[in-house]
């Protein structure tokens, strides 16, 4: 079933619609936190997937006003560039160092270069799509199987000390469909089957990405909480040292602590269950011992000490 009188399958349109909504949502988050590089890599991957789905769904169509040659180049090009960025995404987002050469150089030599030679140069010259597919996909197809092997080795290395084997399996399952994109083109997989396989793989990627972000945010929150706790402990320790140096009694230290927090004498009295007159007497003693004249000087003395 196609939509709007185009060649795009209904399933493809649904995936594109959902992915566009998710792209906008992630883009807003990225603009708020531009330092999160992993989200940027994910956005690029998602953007390439949307382009791939749109191009693969609409092209070729003689009613679009573009030449069939250009449509075929755009359709296959979207797949090549999507497949080329995929190893780079996992290399950067998951720190898979074993994929470094493949992500930076291998995909350029064995995916992008054959695309430009066969699809962008030879195909427009000779207008022979079957031969272009036969020869132009030969090198990418062989490289795709090699890349699957390298991906498996990288995942094994990444998760060798990790007992969570499920995550390793999901990572491999997410990567394989995109590494095998040349195979789908070579055997002329239907739009429906190709969209289902590749987008389901991307759903797994999204699950892993969200899981990773949640884990990293929790870790960052825990570090921040521990830092705040340590800072509070350090502040308390400095305050106790100040009180000890000034020779304050336990009750005078309690009063000084509450005053440093900005409480009035009445509020201090209510907090410590003593009379306001007693608070005033303690404050006079604190001023004398700390060589201060009023609350303002007392607080400044505490702040300058810490």
Order of alpha helices (4+ residues) and beta strands (2+ residues): alpha-alpha-alpha-alpha-alpha-alpha-alpha-alpha-alpha-alpha-alpha-alpha-alpha
